[in-house]
Amino acid sequence: MSTWILLRGLTREAQHWGDFPKLLQAAYPEMQVVALELPGNGVRHAEPSPTTVRELAAHCHAEAARLGLQPPYHLLALSLGGMVATAWAEAWPQEVDACVLINTSFGAFSPLLQRLQPRAWPSLLRILLSPTALERERLVFRLTSSLPPEAHAPLIQAWAELRRSHPVAMTNALRQLLASARYVAPWQAPVPTLVLVGAGDQLVDPHCSHEIARRWRCHRGVHPFAGHDLPLDDGPWIVDQVRRWRRP
């Protein structure tokens, strides 16, 4: 049985996928769907985060083996997770059948001011300085989603509970930022790749994803309004794009 492996981004954990794994599982009942944690996040929050994307990929590859997950793997990843998925596919291309990269960026392809948009910096500072987990998650939601926050108060509360139960250390957040800043992606796609873009992304300029698709000459899909957390904003759209592109 082949496997869909899901990888989240900076400081976020497997539970932040919400209902998306169930949507993907329903579309691919013949496959496993497993969300892995990056070291330093979620249930692995007490571990030190590696300072390179390739080390993060090696940790995730080892975790997949430990769990007995069977290749070929299909990697679906968001933001920093997209870099990890790319490094994984580059290191073990014989085990990876395809990658789906969502709202990610590569330093060699896009400048810093696109990879982390200046208009997002005040929000990021407020997140760091906010005194409570709930307020931080409200700010994260506003920054990463195009959905109305007032309609998703229970979800934001659940995120705050995750932050309290699995606190990500500031040192780990900085180590993950360092890893993403240092990562040098390959100049060609290591495996067949689909790039998905939220046109409403306020954190990472959508141009970063367009540039990956242009340089790699790979397929892309553009959501007209979704934000950085595209799986939250429109998970069914992602599943539809993946099924249209490639059915493993």
Buried (B, 14 or more C-beta within 10 A) or exposed (E): EBBBBBBBBBBBBBBBBBEBBEBBBEBBEEBBBBBBBBBBBBEBBEBEBBBBBBBBBBBBBEBBEEEEBBBBBBBBBBBBBBBBBBBBBBBBEEBBBBBBBBBBBBBEBBEEEBBBBEEBEEBBEBBEEBEEBBBBBBBBBBBBBBBEBEEBEEBBEBBBEBBEEBEBBEEBBEBBBBBBEEBEBEEEBBBBBBBBBBBBBBBBBBBBBBBBBEBBEBBBBBBEEBBBBBBBBBBEBBBBBBEEBBEE
